[in-house]
Amino acid sequence: MPRSVPRWFPAAALFGLAATAAAGLALGSAPVAAAEALRALLRAAGAPVSVPDATYTIVVELRLPRIALAAVVGAALATSGAVYQGLFRNPLADPYVIGVASGAALGAVGVISAGLGGLWVVGAAFAAGVGTVAVVFRLAAARRAAPEDLLLAGLAVGSFLAAVLSVVLVLSHSSLQQALAWLLGSFGGRGWPHLALALPAVAAGYALARWHARELDVLLLTEDEAAAAGVDVPSVRRRLLAAATLLAAASVASAGVVGFVGLVVPHAVRRVVGPGHAALLPGSAVCGAALLVWADLAARTAASPLEIPVGALTALLGVPFFLWLLVRREA
C-alpha cells in the first residue's frame, strides 16, 4: 500500500525553497537588504516603486535568473534521479548512470575547444547528452533493453567518452581553464537566455515522467508482474528513459556536471513520502530545487569574492551519503 504523505511535508518543502531563494536574492558579495530586494522584484513586475539601478541590476538581472536556473536544474536532476532509480530498481542509480554526463561534457568541451562559448556550449552539451543515451539504448536494444543491459552499455559508452574527453582536454591548452570550470559545475555567468533554453526541456521531461508515475510504480515489480498488471513494459520504459534523459541532459547543458543531487534527494524524499512516484516525483523536484539553490548560494558566498564550483559542494554532500547508502545496503 502507498504510504500517506505527511501533511507537513508539501508546505515545509515549498517554504524551504522560498526561504532559500529569498536568501539567495539578498546575500552575496554585495549584500542587499530584504526590503530593497523586494522593491526590485516589484519594479520588475511593473509596480511604480523606486529602487537604485545598481540594486535592480544585482537582484533582477544577475541573481534572480541564476537562482531560477539553479532551482530548475536541481528539480530536473532530482526528478531524473527518482525516475532512473525506479526504472533500474536501484537506489544507487543517478542521472548520469547511462552516459549522459560524459556525452554532454564531451560536446561542451569540444565546442569550447573550438573557440565558441555561451549558448553554443549549452546546445552542444544537450545534443551530445541526448545522442549518447540514444546510442546506449540502441546498443542495449539487441538484448531487449533490460535494465542491467542499459547500465552495462551506459558504463562502457560513458567510460569511452570520458577517455576521449581526457584527450581533448590535454590538446586544448588555450581553453583548458574554461573547460574545467564547466566540468566542475557552476551557475556563474548564467542568465535569462540559459533559463529560457533549459525550462521547456525540463518542463517536458517532468510532465512525461509525472504522466507515467503509476506505471513507474508498477515497474518496481518484476517485468512479468508489470506486464500482468497491464503495463506495456518496453514502451513505458522507453518513454521514462526519454523523460529522465531529457531532464539530465538539460541540466548538464545548463550548469555543467553537478553530481549527487539526483542520488541524494530522491532517496531522502522516499524515506518521508514512500515509494509511490505520484508523491515522490514532485517532492523530489521541490527538494532538489531547494538543495541546489542553497548549494549555489554557499558556492558564491563561502569564499567571496572567489566562487567555489557548485559541483564540488554537492560532491562534498553526496559522496559521504553514497558511501553510507552503500554500506547500509551491504549490512
Backbone hydrogen bonds, N-H to C=O, Kabsch-Sander energy under -0.5 kcal/mol:
donor,donor_aa,acceptor,acceptor_aa,energy
9,F,6,P,-1.2
11,A,7,R,-0.6
12,A,8,W,-2.5
13,A,9,F,-2.9
14,L,10,P,-2.3
15,F,11,A,-2.5
16,G,12,A,-2.4
17,L,13,A,-2.0
18,A,14,L,-2.6
19,A,15,F,-2.9
20,T,16,G,-2.1
21,A,17,L,-2.4
22,A,18,A,-2.4
23,A,19,A,-2.2
24,G,20,T,-2.1
25,L,21,A,-1.7
26,A,22,A,-1.6
27,L,23,A,-2.7
32,V,26,A,-3.0
37,A,33,A,-2.5
38,L,34,A,-2.2
39,R,35,A,-2.1
40,A,36,E,-2.2
41,L,37,A,-1.9
42,L,38,L,-2.3
43,R,39,R,-2.4
44,A,40,A,-2.1
45,A,41,L,-1.6
46,G,43,R,-1.4
47,A,42,L,-2.7
49,V,47,A,-2.1
56,Y,52,P,-2.5
57,T,53,D,-2.6
58,I,54,A,-2.3
59,V,55,T,-2.6
60,V,56,Y,-2.6
61,E,56,Y,-0.8
61,E,57,T,-1.0
62,L,57,T,-1.2
63,R,58,I,-2.6
64,L,59,V,-2.2
66,R,62,L,-0.9
67,I,63,R,-2.8
68,A,64,L,-2.6
69,L,65,P,-2.4
70,A,66,R,-2.4
71,A,67,I,-2.4
72,V,68,A,-2.3
73,V,69,L,-2.9
74,G,70,A,-2.6
75,A,71,A,-2.5
76,A,72,V,-2.3
77,L,73,V,-2.8
78,A,74,G,-2.3
79,T,75,A,-2.4
80,S,76,A,-2.7
81,G,77,L,-2.5
82,A,78,A,-2.1
83,V,79,T,-2.2
84,Y,80,S,-2.7
85,Q,81,G,-2.6
86,G,82,A,-1.7
87,L,83,V,-2.9
88,F,84,Y,-2.8
89,R,85,Q,-0.6
90,N,85,Q,-1.7
93,A,90,N,-1.7
97,V,94,D,-2.1
99,G,96,Y,-1.3
103,G,99,G,-2.3
104,A,100,V,-2.8
105,A,101,A,-2.8
106,L,102,S,-2.2
107,G,103,G,-2.3
108,A,104,A,-2.5
109,V,105,A,-2.8
110,G,106,L,-2.2
111,V,107,G,-1.7
112,I,108,A,-2.5
113,S,109,V,-2.8
114,A,110,G,-1.1
115,G,112,I,-1.8
116,L,111,V,-2.1
120,W,117,G,-1.7
121,V,118,G,-0.9
122,V,118,G,-1.1
123,G,119,L,-2.6
124,A,120,W,-2.5
125,A,121,V,-2.5
126,F,122,V,-2.4
127,A,123,G,-2.4
128,A,124,A,-2.4
129,G,125,A,-2.4
130,V,126,F,-2.3
131,G,127,A,-2.4
132,T,128,A,-2.3
133,V,129,G,-1.8
134,A,130,V,-2.0
135,V,131,G,-2.0
136,V,132,T,-2.5
137,F,133,V,-2.8
138,R,134,A,-2.1
139,L,135,V,-2.4
140,A,136,V,-2.1
141,A,137,F,-1.6
142,A,138,R,-0.6
143,R,140,A,-1.9
144,R,141,A,-2.0
145,A,140,A,-2.4
146,A,143,R,-0.9
150,L,146,A,-2.2
151,L,147,P,-2.2
152,L,148,E,-2.1
153,A,149,D,-2.7
154,G,150,L,-2.7
155,L,151,L,-2.3
156,A,152,L,-2.3
157,V,153,A,-2.8
158,G,154,G,-2.7
159,S,155,L,-2.2
160,F,156,A,-2.1
161,L,157,V,-2.7
162,A,158,G,-2.2
163,A,159,S,-1.8
164,V,160,F,-2.1
165,L,161,L,-2.6
166,S,162,A,-1.9
167,V,163,A,-1.7
168,V,164,V,-2.4
169,L,165,L,-2.5
170,V,166,S,-2.1
171,L,167,V,-2.0
172,S,168,V,-1.1
173,H,171,L,-1.1
176,L,173,H,-1.0
179,A,175,S,-2.3
180,L,176,L,-2.7
181,A,177,Q,-2.2
182,W,178,Q,-1.9
183,L,179,A,-2.3
184,L,180,L,-1.8
185,G,181,A,-0.5
185,G,182,W,-1.1
186,S,255,A,-2.3
190,R,187,F,-1.8
194,H,191,G,-0.5
195,L,191,G,-1.7
196,A,192,W,-2.6
197,L,193,P,-1.5
198,A,194,H,-2.1
199,L,195,L,-2.7
201,A,197,L,-0.7
202,V,198,A,-2.4
203,A,199,L,-2.9
204,A,200,P,-2.4
205,G,201,A,-2.4
206,Y,202,V,-2.7
207,A,203,A,-2.4
208,L,204,A,-2.2
209,A,205,G,-2.2
210,R,206,Y,-2.9
211,W,207,A,-2.1
212,H,208,L,-1.2
213,A,210,R,-1.5
216,L,212,H,-2.3
217,D,213,A,-1.8
218,V,214,R,-1.9
219,L,215,E,-2.0
220,L,217,D,-1.2
221,L,218,V,-2.0
226,A,222,T,-2.5
227,A,223,E,-2.6
228,A,224,D,-2.2
229,A,225,E,-1.3
230,G,227,A,-1.6
231,V,226,A,-2.1
233,V,231,V,-1.6
236,V,232,D,-2.9
237,R,233,V,-2.6
238,R,234,P,-2.0
239,R,235,S,-2.0
240,L,236,V,-2.6
241,L,237,R,-2.6
242,A,238,R,-2.3
243,A,239,R,-2.4
244,A,240,L,-2.7
245,T,241,L,-2.4
246,L,242,A,-2.4
247,L,243,A,-2.1
248,A,244,A,-2.4
249,A,245,T,-3.2
250,A,246,L,-2.1
251,S,247,L,-1.7
252,V,248,A,-2.6
253,A,249,A,-2.5
254,S,250,A,-1.5
255,A,251,S,-2.4
256,G,252,V,-2.1
257,V,182,W,-1.0
258,V,256,G,-0.9
259,G,257,V,-0.6
264,V,260,F,-2.9
265,V,261,V,-1.8
267,H,263,L,-0.9
268,A,264,V,-2.3
269,V,265,V,-2.9
270,R,266,P,-2.5
271,R,267,H,-1.2
272,V,268,A,-0.5
272,V,269,V,-1.3
273,V,269,V,-2.7
274,G,270,R,-1.9
279,A,276,G,-1.0
280,L,276,G,-2.2
281,L,277,H,-2.1
283,G,279,A,-2.0
284,S,280,L,-2.7
285,A,281,L,-2.2
286,V,282,P,-2.3
287,C,283,G,-2.3
288,G,284,S,-2.9
289,A,285,A,-2.1
290,A,286,V,-2.3
291,L,287,C,-2.5
292,L,288,G,-2.2
293,V,289,A,-2.1
294,W,290,A,-2.3
295,A,291,L,-2.6
296,D,292,L,-2.4
297,L,293,V,-2.2
298,A,294,W,-2.6
299,A,295,A,-2.3
300,R,296,D,-1.7
301,T,297,L,-0.8
301,T,298,A,-0.5
302,A,298,A,-2.5
304,S,301,T,-0.9
306,L,303,A,-2.1
308,I,299,A,-2.7
310,V,185,G,-0.8
311,G,184,L,-0.9
311,G,185,G,-1.1
312,A,309,P,-0.9
313,L,309,P,-1.3
314,T,310,V,-2.2
315,A,311,G,-1.6
316,L,312,A,-1.9
317,L,313,L,-1.5
318,G,314,T,-3.0
319,V,315,A,-2.8
321,F,317,L,-1.1
322,F,318,G,-3.0
323,L,319,V,-2.5
324,W,320,P,-2.4
325,L,321,F,-2.7
326,L,322,F,-2.5
327,V,323,L,-2.6
328,R,324,W,-2.5
329,R,325,L,-2.0
330,E,326,L,-1.6
331,A,327,V,-1.5
